[in-house]
Amino acid sequence: STRGSKNFLIEKDMLIISAWLNISMDPVQGNNQTHTSYWNRISNYYEGNKEALESDRSANSLRNRWCTINEKVSKFIGFYNQICGRNQSGLTEQDKVDSLFF
């Protein structure tokens, strides 16, 4: 595992993604907040919704994990778009995704 992500599970990653989506799409706050305030709000959402997840993560830890997730998703989308751009007939969506890994 990579440094800093050893204790993150898929459920925790999903909660980080949910927190980021909920806070970043908040029409009331929008862009009228500092970087620190933004990540503190994400941290508060995460802490308030973690329920049974054993986790004590700082806003900085959540931001770092989000950056890792976002980077990997962006790479996946880039590769996927390249495959879609080939316009290979007869491929299902699953075939396109599978071709990224095989």
Backbone torsions as a table, in degrees:
resi	resn	phi	psi	omega
1	SER	NA	158.2	-178.2
2	THR	-84.4	154.5	179.7
3	ARG	-59.7	135.2	176.9
4	GLY	88.3	-13.2	-177.9
5	SER	-116.1	8.6	-173.0
6	LYS	-60.9	-30.0	-175.9
7	ASN	-100.7	4.7	179.5
8	PHE	-86.1	133.1	176.0
9	LEU	-109.7	167.3	178.5
10	ILE	-56.1	-41.0	-179.5
11	GLU	-62.2	-38.6	178.6
12	LYS	-69.4	-40.7	177.0
13	ASP	-61.8	-41.3	179.2
14	MET	-63.3	-37.6	178.2
15	LEU	-67.7	-39.3	176.0
16	ILE	-61.0	-44.3	179.1
17	ILE	-61.7	-44.6	178.3
18	SER	-61.0	-43.8	179.1
19	ALA	-61.9	-46.3	-179.6
20	TRP	-60.6	-45.7	-179.9
21	LEU	-62.6	-46.3	-178.6
22	ASN	-63.7	-41.6	-177.9
23	ILE	-76.9	-42.0	-176.6
24	SER	-70.6	-22.8	-178.7
25	MET	-100.5	9.3	179.2
26	ASP	-70.5	109.1	-176.1
27	PRO	-68.9	-20.2	-179.2
28	VAL	-72.6	-46.0	-178.7
29	GLN	-81.8	-44.8	-179.4
30	GLY	51.0	-134.9	-178.9
31	ASN	-91.5	4.0	-176.8
32	ASN	-86.2	54.1	178.4
33	GLN	-152.3	152.6	178.3
34	THR	-76.0	164.1	177.1
35	HIS	-57.7	-44.4	-179.8
36	THR	-64.4	-45.0	179.0
37	SER	-61.4	-42.6	179.4
38	TYR	-57.7	-51.4	-177.6
39	TRP	-73.7	-26.8	172.8
40	ASN	-66.5	-39.2	176.9
41	ARG	-64.8	-40.0	176.1
42	ILE	-63.1	-43.7	178.6
43	SER	-61.2	-43.1	178.3
44	ASN	-62.9	-41.5	176.9
45	TYR	-61.4	-47.6	-179.7
46	TYR	-57.9	-50.5	-179.0
47	GLU	-62.9	-37.1	-178.4
48	GLY	-76.0	-13.4	-176.5
49	ASN	-122.3	7.5	-175.7
50	LYS	-76.1	-16.6	177.3
51	GLU	43.9	-109.2	-173.5
52	ALA	-84.3	-3.5	-179.6
53	LEU	-73.2	125.4	176.0
54	GLU	-79.6	106.6	-176.9
55	SER	-163.0	130.8	169.8
56	ASP	-123.6	98.7	-177.0
57	ARG	-119.6	135.0	175.6
58	SER	-78.5	164.7	176.0
59	ALA	-58.5	-38.8	179.8
60	ASN	-65.3	-40.8	177.7
61	SER	-63.4	-42.6	178.2
62	LEU	-64.8	-40.6	179.0
63	ARG	-62.3	-44.5	179.5
64	ASN	-62.6	-42.2	179.4
65	ARG	-66.8	-40.4	177.7
66	TRP	-59.4	-42.5	-179.9
67	CYS	-60.3	-40.5	177.7
68	THR	-64.5	-46.9	178.9
69	ILE	-60.9	-48.2	-176.9
70	ASN	-61.1	-40.8	179.0
71	GLU	-62.4	-45.3	-179.0
72	LYS	-67.3	-40.1	178.2
73	VAL	-65.2	-41.0	179.1
74	SER	-62.0	-41.8	177.0
75	LYS	-63.2	-44.4	179.2
76	PHE	-58.5	-47.2	-178.9
77	ILE	-61.7	-40.9	178.4
78	GLY	-60.8	-46.7	178.3
79	PHE	-65.3	-42.3	-179.9
80	TYR	-61.9	-42.1	178.7
81	ASN	-64.4	-34.5	176.0
82	GLN	-62.9	-43.4	179.8
83	ILE	-65.7	-43.4	179.1
84	CYS	-63.4	-33.0	-179.9
85	GLY	-68.9	-16.2	178.4
86	ARG	-74.2	-17.4	179.3
87	ASN	50.8	46.0	177.4
88	GLN	-76.6	119.2	-177.7
89	SER	-72.9	150.4	176.2
90	GLY	84.9	-2.8	179.3
91	LEU	-87.2	133.0	173.1
92	THR	-82.5	169.8	176.4
93	GLU	-59.6	-39.5	178.9
94	GLN	-65.0	-38.7	176.4
95	ASP	-58.9	-41.5	-179.5
96	LYS	-64.5	-44.3	178.5
97	VAL	-65.9	-43.7	-179.7
98	ASP	-60.9	-34.7	-178.3
99	SER	-67.8	-16.1	175.8
100	LEU	-73.4	-25.0	-172.9
101	PHE	-109.8	-9.3	-176.6
102	PHE	-122.7	NA	NA
